[in-house]
Amino acid sequence: MVYQLPNGKIIHITIDQYLDLTDEDIQYLMSINFGEYATSPWVGSALSKRKKRNLDEDEDIHDTSMDYSEEDPDRSHGDNISDETLDDYLELPDDSIQD
């Protein structure tokens, strides 16, 4: 992993080394001027790798189709609910009653 020291320099350490890092260790690394300045804000980032995927190969590996079944074929979105069904639900009070 890449760790940036308080003086702006970066060092490459493992996660175990990072977890064992104390304030004294950081002060020592800065006192001996250890590390290097990053030439780019994307140093060590996965975003900096510009490898293009071959989509033809990925289609063979991953199924990209959607499992979708339309539940409301007439797309009424609840407009076809009967009045008897609506009577089962509580009515919401008007805003004027709450004042």
C-alpha positions in Angstrom: 0.0 0.0 0.0 1.0 3.6 -0.4 1.2 5.7 2.7 1.8 9.5 2.7 3.9 10.9 5.5 3.0 14.2 7.1 5.8 15.9 5.1 4.2 14.9 1.8 6.5 12.1 0.8 5.1 8.6 0.1 6.4 5.2 1.2 5.3 1.7 0.1 4.5 -0.5 3.0 2.4 -3.6 3.7 -0.7 -3.5 5.7 1.0 -5.3 8.6 3.7 -2.6 8.7 1.0 0.1 8.6 -0.8 -1.5 11.6 2.5 -1.7 13.5 3.5 1.9 12.7 3.8 4.2 15.7 4.1 8.0 15.9 7.8 7.6 16.7 8.3 5.5 13.5 6.7 8.3 11.5 8.9 10.9 13.1 12.0 8.8 12.4 11.1 8.3 8.8 10.6 12.0 8.4 13.9 12.8 10.2 15.9 10.7 7.8 14.0 12.2 4.8 12.8 8.8 3.8 10.3 8.3 0.9 9.8 10.0 -2.4 7.4 12.7 -3.6 4.6 11.5 -5.7 4.8 12.7 -9.3 1.1 12.2 -9.8 -1.9 12.1 -7.5 -2.8 8.7 -9.1 0.5 6.9 -8.0 -0.4 3.3 -7.1 -4.1 3.8 -8.0 -6.1 1.2 -9.8 -7.4 4.1 -11.9 -4.0 4.8 -13.4 -3.9 1.5 -15.2 -5.4 2.0 -18.6 -5.9 -1.7 -19.5 -8.9 -2.2 -21.8 -11.1 -5.2 -21.4 -11.9 -7.3 -24.4 -15.7 -7.4 -24.3 -16.0 -10.4 -26.5 -14.1 -12.6 -24.0 -16.1 -11.2 -21.0 -19.4 -12.2 -22.6 -18.3 -15.8 -22.6 -17.4 -15.7 -18.9 -20.2 -13.6 -17.5 -23.9 -13.8 -18.2 -25.0 -10.2 -18.8 -28.6 -10.9 -19.6 -31.3 -9.6 -17.2 -33.8 -11.8 -15.4 -36.8 -9.6 -15.7 -40.4 -10.4 -15.8 -42.9 -7.6 -16.2 -45.4 -7.8 -13.3 -47.8 -5.2 -14.5 -48.2 -5.8 -18.3 -50.6 -3.0 -18.9 -48.3 -0.5 -17.0 -51.2 0.9 -15.0 -49.0 1.3 -11.9 -51.9 0.8 -9.5 -54.5 2.7 -11.5 -56.6 -0.5 -11.9 -57.0 -1.2 -8.1 -60.7 -1.6 -7.2 -62.5 0.7 -4.7 -63.1 -2.4 -2.5 -59.4 -3.0 -2.2 -58.7 0.7 -1.4 -61.3 0.6 1.4 -59.1 -1.9 3.3 -56.4 0.9 3.8 -56.6 3.6 6.4 -57.3 7.1 5.2 -54.6 9.7 5.8 -55.8 12.9 7.6 -55.9 16.2 5.7 -53.2 18.7 6.5 -55.8 21.2 7.7 -56.9 18.8 10.5 -53.4 18.6 11.9 -53.0 22.4 12.4 
